[in-house]
Amino acid sequence: MTSEHRDALAGAARQAAMEVIAYGSSARVVKPDYAPEPVDGRVGILTAGTPDVGAAEEARMMVEAAGLGARLEADLGVAGLP
């Protein structure tokens, strides 16, 4: 992400009463002090290859923000199988 993009994202987040935080390797926007009631449930997130990890991390963030537990297992593709 360029500094120009980061500044634009931060400005848009401020206008929406949100803040930009670092989550994993990506910048994300969350609402300050948002904490849902924990839910008795877990979600498994599986990826076929490492290029999918960014989207999977975002999915994990959304699941956790909803109060659920999440487990991410990456690179479960079959390319290496004989």
C-alpha angles and dihedrals in degrees: 000000000000122000088248091057092044091052092048091049092048091049093050091047092051091051089053092048089249135117136221115240134176115252117176108316097330137073113244136180121232135169112252116251093007109151119157123204109274113255124212097243143093132212126207117212116195128186129196095212144005093261086069095058095091092056090042091053089052090050090050090051091053092047092050091046088057090057098256129123117247136198122194121202113182136197099022093149125134099231092107095051119104 
